[in-house]
């Protein structure tokens, strides 16, 4: 069954996440202090960032040589279907194989692209790696080709010399090639490692094209010692030092420095130092910056902590450097009140108070005044921080300025955050409103099946929306469907659905993996690409299922298959519906649906004695409602049609809280009415109606319900 998930795609998504996080804090100092006295605050913010990263992370894989060499070819094939295409078209073909023995061998990793005009496979990337002495890389040569050309337009070579220069443990040299200049040196990197194989020193060089000599580009040193970890990084421009960075962490302090140079002279210098006591608590933190006139570091700000003997109160004084008097000046004071939480077995912060500071003319110094900012925290029985309330001075009164509520769930023995709602103040009305929502839904085994992320305006409008749902299909594949917020229709719309790790098996244990990805643009137009990969010389065949059907549908499919030598294997289709046909020469499957629930049919791709099979399911357009929903609907609701996309019929269901006059109509994207499905008085409960679009063209349609004062609109996709 097709599952629902939502993922929003706006260019400023990362900025949106940072904005949501910072809105919870009343100032950067407020955020910094809360991070120090309440680690739960930072953990919660990291969780929000992780939700964004999970939806946008790009996984990268690197081919590595195998020491258990095989003469069989590992291969991959992909094809795509553009918006107006009626069938998939070949895109790329890749081959990976070895030649030689386990001490001296060559690894080939080549990729080809299909040229539609010449009807042939042309090279896209040809890569050859040479290995010796147990698999240590000597060199890798890669050639790149433009579409339709058999001549490379650029090349590169990575070399790992057997005897690195400068006494290094390893060295990598990169050279490149172009048709005009031929081969030319580019860069090299030297590595020194410790006994654990960790890098302790790395030097990189670029080639000076005038002198033909290598110029130092950067140096990185890493320090690995007991209770001491640090790194130092130097960057060079034209051989001159440009920047220097240093960071170190110990049980006693944290220190970081950044220096920048211009024309060989120091231009800026930032210094931060935090002192830590024996219990891991901050004693003080200080930051300094470079004064170009005095040519030395001067103070910028400082935060000093004191702790009561019973650890129930943490106090801090914030100072800023006055360059005129050359003194530290008190600018803010902080109090954090804690208690020992039995469930968490540690101290947790109950509240944080930040006091304002004003200049006292009699004392001739800054003095602590009233409470300017206050934060309150609540915890559940196991120590999860479930609510934070922030207050600030508004109209000369301390008032709530924001509120964050979190939910947690025990999964496989650990506490996982599942939801976060953040309320922020509308300064126009003075009222709090829900500004953002994050939510994860887990399986009992701990896998995330649904991710939600929404932002809202003070008026209650959605300004950003994503939902992503993942589930395991019947054949073990994983499916993920994404929807994003449509600002015109003001609802979630289908963006893509992605099926991966679909494993197809065949004779002699042969198998291959298949991935499918279908995307929709802002107009609902569909494009798709899919790929397969195999090994051990067996062929592959794409699984077109599940195929949605309705009585009277026309199902027209060209079965796609491929072999490791770029030839098309023989394809057989069995267990077909009795009235369906399949032409082995054109590989065209055709059926006018005359069965409501046909059994799965079988694709079989044959290459010599090797073959694979794929079971292709049919998905009838049935809509089921649980007994609970059917007997006691609690509200008015218009549900998403099913199946969607559909061809040519689908089912739309809705529920009514009370007896109502109902109008349910279908419109095209021009707003023209194309069908009236319901126009009568209906009883309270759940109802469903079938929509037959056999007389309509493929595309996106809108269906709208009106029931009393309730109205709701949704989109659906017709694909023929």
Protein Blocks (a to p, Z undefined) as FASTA:
>chain_A
ZZdddddddfklmmmmmmmmmmmpgbfklmmmmmmmmmmlmmmmmmmmmmmmmmmpccdd
dddddfbdcfbdcddddddddfklcbdcdfbdcddddeddfkbccdddddddddfklopa
cdfbdcddddeehiiafbdcdddddehiabdfbdcdddddfbdghhiabdcddddddfkl
opadfbdcdddddfkopafbdcdddddfklopacdfbdcdddddehiacddddddeehia
fbdcdddddfkbccddddddeehiafbdcdddddddfkopafbdcdddddfklopacdfb
dcdddddfklpaccdddddddfklopacdfbdcdddddddfklopacdfbdcdddddddf
klopacddddfbdcdddddfkopafbdcddddeehiacdfbdcddddddeehiacdfbdc
dddddfknopacdfbdcdddddfkopafbdcdddddfkopafbdcdddddddfkopacdd
dddddfklopacdfbdcdehiacddeehiacdddddddddfkopacdddddddeehiacd
ddfbdcdddehiacddddddddfkopacddddehiafkbccdfklopacdddfbfbdcdd
dddddehjbccdddddddddbddddfklmmmccbdcddddddddddfbdcdddddfbdcd
dddddddfkopafbdfbdcdddeddddddddfklpccddddddddehjbccdddddddZZ
